């Protein structure tokens, strides 16, 4: 709700007939209270009222769409009933006693909220519970078993190949040439017939030595716009008119070469940071709301780092704290989390982006420059959205770190810790920051306001959220 408070105060005052600051504050408090208590239907009613007030006023429609989107996203994420979640858990874990369920809820392992007066569970609450339980059972192992895990076995083999190819250098190595066909399909009748649908699809950034040779092969609409490579989010934009009863399809095909890179931590040069440089100032600053120096973030970082002032040592300590304390778990949509680092600290879990936000926040607070990087992980049969980061060491440069990837099962510590200072060849880099503007500018609240991986879609009547369209990535590995 902070975003609504900042963006639309004057319009809300006019809309509700408020004449004083106290009237306005009361309106805001009422809206926020309804969201805090899960009264999503009430917020949606407010949004409908906003729309009816002036259907021709784009700014008011924007307000209404944002309110409605936030409320609907909460209800979508928390859509599982108590009976349903018990059934899901029992399929995976056997009979559940009321005492067990109560304990899991108390510990925060089984996530729920009150939605319109009914107890509703996060739609991934049951599967997350299994992941959290497994993590705590295997906490003393420091790695996931790879014997029956093809994904982990693939990472291990690839890391060994990368380290053999680097010869203690940090050059990009082990190139992988990939052809990508990416499709966004807007559901039939998601918008009225004949309306223009605006769509932004992910596009590989070209300003990184690890990602080269980007070439567009085809586009479903020959009239497209590729964002400048200086943009935070790399996109390709197209428009189409909707047809009654038919899906609207946006599709691109491109190829590129992705490389791995690894830095030997013992060989990283440590020089004093130039603390007056723009680079240092930018990448050691807060970027609210999710790169932040809250009291909890500062206390946690200080407790892990102790009196250490060596950047390499601090990064290592914080990285391993995640391995020992924060299991990967499916995440709520980021747009309904007010502060992601605080969420991770409180709930002691998080997906790749959530872990990365907290990791970045702690390092920046400790005066170590770090920047966001994200897009897709692209190993065969395991492609998915993914977030990681790069840490800057004066004298060495930017070093990739994937804080949410597991340690590899190896007696060789360099292999085991590969992702502390390295990255594999199977990546698609689409972002080098968060919460940047899209090109061309998007009119409505984004489905993902921070990151950009799946795409974004809207029309003149508002944003089209993820439940209104599907995305698909097809990867061909070229020789």
N, C-alpha and C positions, 0 to 999 in steps of 0.2 A: 504493500500500500504506500510505501514511501515514494515510489515513482509516481503514483497518481497524485499524491499531495504536491509534489514538486512541479509536475507538468501542467496541472489543470485547475489551480486554485480560483482564478478569476472566473472561469467558465462555470465552475460548480456554484460559486456564489450567485452568479446571475441566474443559473438554471433553477436553483432552489429558492430563489427570492431572498437570499441572505443579505443583510445590510451591514452587519458588523463582523469583526474578526471572531468574536465568540460564537456567532451564528455559524460561520464558516467552519470553525474548529469542531463544532458539534456535529455538523454534517460529516466531516471527515472521521470523527470518532465513531459515529454510527456505522459508517461503511466498514471501517476497519474492525469494529467489534463484531459485525456480522461475519466477516471473513475469519477472524480469530476463533469464533465459536462454531465455524463450519456451517453457517446459515447461507449456503450457496444459493438457494432458491431466492432468498431475499435480495441478494446482490444482483442476481439475474433480473429480478423484477425492477430494481433500480436502473439497470442497464436498459431494459425495455422502455422505461419511462423517459430516459434520456433520448432514446431513438425517436419516440413519439413526439417529443418536444419540438424537434425540428429535423425532419428527414433530409432536408437540403443542406444542413450545416455540417460541413465535413469535420470540423473540430469537435463538435458534440458527438457525431457518429464515432469519431476516434475514441473519445472518452468512453462511450457506451461499449464499443467493441473491446477495449482494454479491460473494463470491469467484467464484462461477460466472459472474456477469455480466461481471466484469472480464476473466476469462480468455477467455470466448466472444467478447467484443467485439474483443479483440486478434486472435483467429483469424479473425473475420469481415473485419476491415480488411486483414489480411495473408493473403489467400487465393489469390493468383495464383502459379502455378509459374514457374520460370525459362523453360521452353519457351513458356509462354503469354505472358509479358511480352515476349519476343523477337518473337513473332508479332504482338503488338499494335503494338510499335514499328515493325516492318517495314511494316505496313499504312499507317502514317502517315508514315514517314520513309525507307523504302527499306531495303536490306540493312544489317545491323548487324554490325560486326566485334567479336570478343572484346575487342580493345583499346579500342574506343569504349565498349562496355558497362562495362568495368572502370573507365574514366576517369569515366563518369557516376556510377557507384556511389561512387567515391572522393571526388568532389566533392559527393556528397549529392543529386545531381539525380535519381537513380533509387533510390527508397526501398525498403529491404527489411529483414527481420528473420529470425532463425532461429526457426522455430516447430516444436516437437517434433523438433528435429534436422534439419529441412529448410529450405532457403533459400526464403522466401516473400516475395513483393512486395506492396506496398500496392496495393489494387485500383484505385487511380487513378494508379499510378506512371507508366504509359506516357503518359497524357494530360498529367499534370503535367510530364513531361520536355519535351513539345512546347511547353508554355506557358513554361517556364523558358528553353528555347533561343530562343524568339521574343523574349522580354523582353531577353535579352542582345544579340541582334542589333539590336534597335531602341532600345537604351538611350539613345542620343544624341538621340532624338526628343522625349522628354518628354510624349508623348501617343500614344494609339492612333489609327491611321488610321480615319477615319469614313466614307470614301467608300463602302465595301462593308459597313459595319456599321450596320444599321438602329437597333440599340439606342443606339449613341453619337450617331447623327444625331438621334434622338428626344430624348436628354438635352440636346443642344446647343440645339435649337429651343425646348425647354421652359425652359431656363435663360435664354435671351434674352427669352422672354415674362415670366418672373418678374422679371427686372431692369427691364424696361419698366414693370411694374406696381408695383414698390416705390417708385419716385421717391425713392431714397436714404433711404427709411424702412425700418424693420425689422418692420413689421406682417405677419401672415400674409396671403398673397395667392394668387390663382389657385386657388380652391376646386375640388376634384374630388369629386363624389358617387359613391360606389361601393356596390354591393350585393354582399355576399360570402356564398357558400354553402360552408361548410367541413365536410368529412366525414372521419371516421376509421373505417376498416373493419378490424375484428379478424378474422384468418383463421379459417376453420372449424376447430373442434376445437383451437384454440390453448389452450383450457382445457376441463376436463371439463364435460359437460352439466349445466345447472342451477346453475352457479357464478356468483356475482355478479362482474361486471367493472366496475371503477372507471375512469373516463376524465375527463381534464382536457383541454379544447380551448382554443386561444388566443382571447382576447377583447380588443377595443380598449380601451386606457386612456382615461379621460375627463378627466384633470387637466391636459391640455396645450392651449394655445391653437391649436395646429396641427391638432388632432383634435377634431371637434365632432359633435354630433347623433347620437350612437350610439343605435341602436334595434334591439332584438331583434325579428325578424319571425317566426321559428319555431324550434322545437327538437324533436328526435325524441322526447325524453322531457319531458313537461310539468313533471316534478319535477327541477329543476336548481338549482344554487347558483352565483351570480356572486360572485367574490372582491371584497372591498372595494377601491375605487380606490386606497387607501393601500398595498395589497399591491405588492411588487416585481414579481411576475408576475401579469398580468391573465388570469384563467381563467374558464371556465364548466365546471362539473362535473356529470356525470350517471352513472347506473348502469344496467346492463342485465344480464339473466340470459342465459347462453350456451345455445344450442340445438345439438344434435348435428348435425354435417354442414352447418351453416349459418353464414355470417358474422354477426358482431355489429356493427351500424352505429350510430354516434353522429353526429348531424348538426345543425348550427345554420345559420341564415340571419339576417343582420343588414345594416343599411346605416349609413353614416356619411359625414362630409365631412372630407377631408384637404386641408390647405393647405401651400403652400410658404412658405419664409421665408429671407431673405437679409440679412446685415449687411455693410455696406461697411467693410472692415478699416481703411481710413484714417480713418473716423469713429468707431471704437470708443473709448469713453471709458476711460481707464486711471487708476483711482484705487488707492491703497494697499489691499491686502486687509486685512480685519478678521480677523487671524489667531487671535483667541480665540473667534470665532463658531463655533457648532455646524456651520454649513454649511461653513466653511473646514476645520475639523478633520476632518469626515467625508470630504470629497472630496479631501483631500490625504493620506489615510492608505492604508496597504496593506490589501488584502483578499485574503488568501492563499487558494489558492496562485497565482492567475493575475494578480492586481494586486500586484506585488511590487517591492521595491527590492534586487534582487540586485546583486552587484558588477558583473556584466556590464551590467545595466540602467543603473546609475549611471554607469559609465564611458562607455557609449554616449551617454547624455543629455548628460553634461558635454562630451564631445568635439564634439557637434553644436552645443550652445548656446554654448560658449566662455565668455566672461565676461559675456555678455548677461544683463540682469536685467529686460528688458521682456517681459511675458507675451505680447503680440501677436507680437513678433518671435521669441520662442522657439517658439511654436506654429507659426509659419510655417516656421522652419528645420527643425523635426522633421517636419512634414507633408511638406515637399519631400524630406527624406531618404528617406522611404518611397517617394516617386515614383521616385527614382533608384536605389533599392537592393532593394526588396522586391516581387517580382512576386506577383500573385494566383495561388494554386494550390489545388486541392482539398485538404481537410483530413482528417486522421484524426479520428475521433470524439474530442471534447474529454475525455471521461471516461477515456481511456487515455493522456493526455498529462500527466505529472506537473507540468510548469511550462511554460505556453504561451509567455510572453515569452522564456524561455531557448531554447525550440525554434525560435522565429522568428529569433532572433539567430544561433543555430548553423547553421540550415538556409537562412537568407536567402530565405524565402518564407513565405506564409501566406494563408489566406482572410480574409474581412472581419472575423470575430470575433477571429482570431489577431492580425491587425494591430492591431485596436482594443485588445486587451489590452495589447500592448506600448506602443502610443501612450499609453494611460491611465497605465500604470506610469511611463513617462518623464516625463510632464507632472506627475503627482502628486509624484514625487520632486523635481522642480524647483519645487515649491510652488505649482503652478497647479491650482485645483480643476477636476475633470472627472468626469463621470458617464456611465455606460453607458446606451445606449438601443438597443432592437432590436425586431424583429418580422419584417416582410416588406417587400420592395421590390415595388411593384405596377404598373409600367408595362405597357401592353398587350403580351401575348404574352411577357413576360419576368419574370413574377412568381417570386419565390424568397425563401427565408430570407435575412435580412440583419441585420447589426449595424453600428452607428455610435456616435457619442457626442455629448456637449454639453460645451463648455468655458465656465467661468464667469469673466467679467471684471467686477471691482468697478466699479459705475457704469453698466454696460450690461446685465448679466444673463447668462442661459444662451444660448450661441451654438452651433448645430448644426455638426458637423464629420463628414464622411464620408471617413475616411482611405484607404479601399480603392477608392473610385470614382476612375476615371481623370481626369486633366486633360482639359478639353474643347479641341477643336481650334479656336482662335480667336486672332486677333492682339490682341484686347482682353483684357488680363490679368484684368480683373474677371470676364469670362465664363469664361476659361480656368481660373481658380482658384475657380470657383463653390462647389465643395464644401469649400473651406477655411473658409468662414463661411456656408454655406447648405445648404439641403435642398430637395428637390423635393416636389411635391404627391402623389407616388405612393408613399405609405408607410402601413404599419399599425404603430402603436406598441403593443406588448404588454408591454414590460419597461422599467423605468427603473433597473435594477440587476441584479446577478447573485447566484445561489445563495441566493435567498430561499425561505421555506417556501411550499408550495402550500396552497390553501384548498379543501376541508378538507385536513388534513395527509396527505401520502403516507407509506405504511408502509415501502416498500422503496426501495433505491437507484434514483434516477431514471435514465432512459435518457440524459438530458442534465442533469447535476447543476448546471451553471452557468447556462445560458440556458433559455428556454422559447419555442419557436416552432412546432414540429410538434405537440406535445401529449405527454401521458404516459398510460400505461395499466398497470394491475396487477390482480391478483386475490389471494385469500388465500394462494395458493401461491407468490407472488413477482411481480417486475416482468415486464412483457411488453416486450421490447426491440423496436427498430424493425423487425427482421426478422419480427416476428409480426403486424404490422399495416401498413396503408397509409394515407396521408393525401392529400387532394385539396382544392385551392382553386379555386373557380369565381368569376370576377369579372365583374360587369356594371357598365359605366360609365353612370351615370344622368345625364340632363340636368336 
